[in-house]
């Protein structure tokens, strides 16, 4: 982690300064909600990237199978 921070030119003082600004802008109660939203966004992004590995034709066929199975159950 230190090498990443060094490559970006961000040190401890800069990180503390950024954290202080975020705290002042959003307040202590809003920060957990922001982090929760950020976490969901990262998860959705990763899921989307993993979904790109699949063949789109396979995905469409799977959706059609699920739809036909749902119709049969009704």
C-alpha positions, -999 to 999 in steps of 0.1 A, spaced: 0 0 0 29 24 7 43 19 -28 9 29 -42 7 60 -21 43 69 -30 37 65 -67 7 88 -65 26 113 -44 1 111 -16 15 111 19 1 108 54 -5 146 57 -24 147 24 -46 117 34 -54 133 67 -63 166 50 -85 148 25 -103 129 53 -108 162 72 -124 179 42 -147 149 36 -157 150 72 -165 187 70 -184 184 38 -206 154 46 -206 152 83 -201 121 105 -235 106 99 -234 107 62 -200 91 57 -212 55 64 -239 59 38 -214 71 13 -191 42 20 -219 18 17 -229 32 -17 -193 32 -28 -190 -5 -18 -221 -14 -38 -208 4 -68 -175 -14 -66 -193 -47 -63 -215 -40 -93 -185 -30 -113 -167 -62 -105 -198 -83 -112 -201 -65 -145 -165 -72 -154 -169 -108 -145 -200 -110 -167 -180 -97 -197 -160 -129 -197 -192 -149 -206 -204 -151 -241 -234 -129 -247 -251 -156 -267 -248 -180 -237 -263 -153 -214 -293 -147 -237 -299 -185 -240 -299 -188 -202 -324 -159 -199 -346 -176 -225 -345 -209 -206 -354 -192 -173 -383 -174 -190 -396 -205 -206 -393 -224 -173 -413 -197 -155 -440 -199 -182 -442 -237 -178 -446 -233 -140 -476 -210 -144 
